[in-house]
Amino acid sequence: MSLALRSLEGQGGEVRKEQFLIKPPERPEFDHPASILYFKVADIQSAHARRVQHHVKTESEPHIVARMPGHDLWLAGFRDSEGNLMCLMSEVRR
């Protein structure tokens, strides 16, 4: 697994970082030419629970995919109404 970072200048001159997680698909059904959209959330457990309450088709429970300096990167997969894979993403400080 590799992680590429690039810095971008945001409004007002502040610097923000964009993260790109690049790795092989975890399961064969994820090996397809479409992109997966990731939605960054502050509390992945609550965001996932809300999707379950609203009967959204979930693909995975929240789980750690990378241990980074100072935080863990969590993902939780779900499908939209057309069956496209999307993920919640959260950086959880240790």
N, C-alpha and C positions, 0 to 999 in steps of 0.2 A: 504494500500500500504506500502511496506517496501523497503528499499534500503540497500544493502550490499556493503561495500567497502573493498578492499584489496590493499595493497601497493606492488608494484613490483620494483625490481631494474632494471633500464634500462642500456643502454650502457654508459660507463664512470662513473658508480656509482650513477647517479642521480636517484631519486625516482619518479616514476610516479604512478598515481592511476587509477585503473580500476573500473568502476561503473557497477552495475547490478541492474536494475529496475525489481522488481518482483511484479506482480499484476495480478488479474484475467483478462481474455480477455474482451475488451470493447464491442465487438459485437460477436454474435454466430459464424459467419464465421471465426473469429480469434481463435476459440477453436479447435485446431487440434494438432497433435503430432509433426509437423515440427517446426524447429527453424526459428525465424525471424532475419535477418541480419540487423544490425544498422551501418550506415555510418556516422561518425562524420564529420561535416562540420563547417566552421567558420561562414558562412552566409546562414542560412537555407532558407531565403526568395529568395535569388538569385539562390541557388541550386534547389529549387522547381520550380521556374520560368523557368529555363533551361530545366527541365524535361517536363514541360507543352509545351514549344516551340518545343520540339522534339517528341511530341505526345506520351509520356510515360503515361500509365494508372495510374492515381493517385487515392489513396484511401482516403486521407485526406489532407486538407490544413495545413500549419504549425500551430501548436497550443501548448500551454503550458500544460505539463503533471505533472510537479512538481516544486514547488517553493523551492529552496534550499538557504542556507545562501550565499548571495553574487551573486547568479545567478538564472535564470529560465531555466529549461530543456524543450526544444521544440522538437517535433517530427512532421514528415510529412511522411505519408505512400504512397508507390507506388508498382507496380507489375513489375516483370521482364518479359522477353519474354515467359517464361514457366508458368506464372501466380503465381509465388511464391511471398509472401509478404515480402517487405523490407522497411526499414525506414531511412530517414535522421534524424540525431540527432544533436542538437546544444545547447551549454551552453551559454546563453546570459546574460552577466553581467548587473546588474541593476545600 
